[in-house]
Amino acid sequence: MSTWQNTAERADAYVLGLMDEDDRRAMEAEMETDPALARAVGEARDRFLELDLVGPTATVSADLWSRIEASLGAQEKPVDAKPKPPAANDNRLARWRGIAVSAVAASALLLAALAYTAMTRLEPQVVAILMNAEGEPVVMIEDFGNDTAKVVPLIDFSVADDRSLQLWTLPSSDTGPVSLGVLDGWQTATVSGPDLPGPLEEQLYEITLEPLGGSPTGKPTGPIIGKGFAKAPRP
């Protein structure tokens, strides 16, 4: 039985991943009809943003590079429609800290991304590889600095009919998370966001699972599908 005393405590518990599966599902369903609760979750996400980004790095498996190459090499093929359910609780901040990418792995990811983007006609200002809670690369983001970003899925992922995927970035801690657009399914796509300053290295990008049509608060409220920091291509 739930022990959260008020809306703020429930929002904090949801964002920190302290709810069991039943409470989490009930919370997500309630957010769709309760704007105050959805707003409280968005505010909690902002409060715990620093906690979400800190923590010791962890080593990754030795075959990461080959898996990244295999994922990038498959981009010419259509995305497989076979469903792959998301992790049981994508919202656990403690898990994000536990699977933070090491410096060596980040360099390998950047090299893989640049090898792919070298074949494109437009040169992105930054490239970000978004990782899931298991430490797998799930999406590549190319931000061209003209309020346009390209989203390239690296794995298969199934999105329920009553949910939408939304892309976010964090230009600065003062600005907070800013939406770059709601995605039309799990497929390669280009999104056009608001008028923002040019993207910078180490700028945060993430994709969340939101109610159909996007976040009701203008801030991330749903589980994180993937997140990562941007790197600038070198000439």
ZADREN-10307 format. One record per residue (C-alpha): residue in one letter; y, z, x. Coordinates in steps of 0.05 Angstrom, whole numbers, padded with zeros to 5 digits, always signed. Layout:
// ZADREN-10307
aYZX
...
This chain:
// ZADREN-10307
m+00000+00000+00000
s+00069-00017+00026
t+00111+00039+00056
w+00177+00002+00064
q+00232+00041+00028
n+00285-00012+00017
t+00301-00086+00024
a+00327-00079+00096
e+00264-00043+00119
r+00220-00095+00085
a+00259-00151+00119
d+00253-00117+00187
a+00178-00106+00177
y+00169-00180+00158
v+00207-00206+00218
l+00172-00159+00267
g+00104-00178+00240
l+00086-00108+00216
m+00062-00130+00147
d-00011-00144+00131
e-00030-00212+00105
d-00024-00193+00031
d+00045-00162+00039
r+00069-00221+00081
r+00048-00272+00028
a+00079-00230-00027
m+00143-00225+00013
e+00147-00300+00024
a+00136-00314-00050
e+00189-00263-00070
m+00240-00293-00022
e+00237-00359-00060
t+00266-00325-00123
d+00306-00268-00092
p+00367-00293-00052
a+00385-00222-00030
l+00317-00212+00001
a+00319-00280+00035
r+00388-00264+00062
a+00363-00197+00088
v+00307-00232+00126
g+00357-00281+00156
e+00400-00223+00179
a+00339-00188+00209
r+00321-00251+00247
d+00391-00252+00276
r+00387-00178+00295
f+00320-00185+00330
l+00336-00251+00364
e+00345-00219+00433
l+00279-00183+00426
d+00247-00249+00407
l+00270-00281+00472
v+00252-00227+00523
g+00188-00203+00553
p+00146-00215+00616
t+00119-00284+00630
a+00045-00296+00627
t+00001-00346+00663
v-00029-00403+00624
s-00095-00439+00631
a-00107-00485+00690
d-00119-00545+00646
l-00050-00541+00613
w-00023-00602+00650
s-00082-00646+00629
r-00075-00623+00557
i-00001-00640+00558
e-00015-00709+00587
a-00068-00721+00534
s-00020-00699+00479
l+00036-00743+00504
g-00010-00803+00514
a-00031-00799+00441
q+00040-00808+00414
e+00029-00882+00401
k-00026-00864+00352
p-00010-00844+00280
v-00011-00769+00266
d-00079-00749+00239
a-00074-00726+00167
k-00132-00676+00175
p-00105-00607+00159
k-00102-00554+00212
p-00082-00487+00183
p-00027-00448+00219
a-00042-00382+00254
a-00052-00323+00208
n+00016-00294+00225
d+00064-00340+00261
n+00120-00288+00253
r+00095-00236+00302
l+00149-00227+00355
a+00102-00187+00399
r+00056-00247+00405
w+00114-00290+00427
r+00129-00242+00484
g+00056-00242+00504
i+00051-00318+00511
a+00118-00333+00544
v+00113-00394+00589
s+00113-00382+00665
a+00161-00419+00711
v+00106-00464+00737
a+00083-00483+00667
a+00155-00497+00645
s+00163-00544+00704
a+00099-00581+00685
l+00122-00588+00614
l+00189-00616+00636
l+00156-00667+00681
a+00111-00689+00623
a+00170-00695+00576
l+00211-00735+00626
a+00152-00782+00638
y+00151-00797+00564
t+00227-00803+00554
a+00234-00850+00614
m+00203-00903+00569
t+00254-00895+00513
r+00317-00936+00508
l+00364-00878+00495
e+00370-00823+00547
p+00369-00753+00516
q+00417-00701+00543
v+00363-00648+00540
v+00289-00644+00525
a+00253-00583+00497
i+00178-00571+00490
l+00165-00523+00432
m+00105-00477+00439
n+00065-00442+00385
a+00040-00371+00384
e-00023-00392+00422
g+00018-00421+00479
e+00003-00493+00460
p+00057-00548+00462
v+00066-00569+00389
v+00131-00610+00387
m+00178-00646+00435
i+00252-00646+00418
e+00299-00698+00448
d+00372-00680+00436
f+00419-00740+00448
g+00483-00700+00443
n+00512-00742+00387
d+00490-00695+00331
t+00423-00730+00332
a+00356-00704+00355
k+00286-00735+00356
v+00225-00695+00336
v+00158-00716+00365
p+00096-00677+00342
l+00045-00663+00397
i-00011-00634+00354
d-00035-00641+00282
f-00006-00592+00231
s-00014-00588+00156
v+00047-00570+00112
a+00036-00546+00041
d+00070-00585-00015
d+00114-00526-00032
r+00140-00516+00039
s+00188-00553+00086
l+00195-00554+00161
q+00265-00542+00188
l+00292-00553+00258
w+00341-00503+00288
t+00380-00494+00352
l+00420-00437+00382
p+00484-00465+00415
s+00507-00394+00430
s+00493-00322+00410
d+00561-00321+00375
t+00545-00381+00333
g+00475-00359+00315
p+00419-00407+00294
v+00444-00473+00267
s+00401-00521+00226
l+00391-00592+00254
g+00358-00614+00190
v+00297-00609+00144
l+00238-00652+00167
d+00205-00701+00120
g+00134-00681+00137
w+00098-00672+00203
q+00114-00737+00237
t+00159-00768+00289
a+00229-00767+00260
t+00303-00768+00277
v+00348-00715+00247
s+00424-00712+00243
g+00454-00643+00245
p+00525-00615+00242
d+00580-00630+00292
l+00560-00587+00352
p+00580-00582+00425
g+00537-00622+00473
p+00469-00590+00484
l+00459-00549+00547
e+00400-00528+00591
e+00364-00466+00566
q+00389-00478+00495
l+00338-00452+00445
y+00304-00497+00395
e+00253-00477+00342
i+00218-00503+00279
t+00204-00456+00221
l+00165-00462+00157
e+00214-00453+00099
p+00214-00458+00023
l+00214-00529-00004
g+00281-00562+00013
g+00298-00515+00070
s+00322-00444+00082
p+00360-00415+00022
t+00405-00374+00068
g+00425-00426+00120
k+00388-00385+00173
p+00314-00384+00193
t+00272-00342+00145
g+00201-00368+00151
p+00146-00364+00204
i+00160-00398+00271
i+00117-00459+00282
g+00143-00473+00352
k+00200-00454+00398
g+00224-00471+00468
f+00283-00478+00515
a+00316-00544+00534
k+00318-00576+00603
a+00363-00633+00625
p+00332-00697+00652
r+00348-00710+00725
p+00371-00779+00749
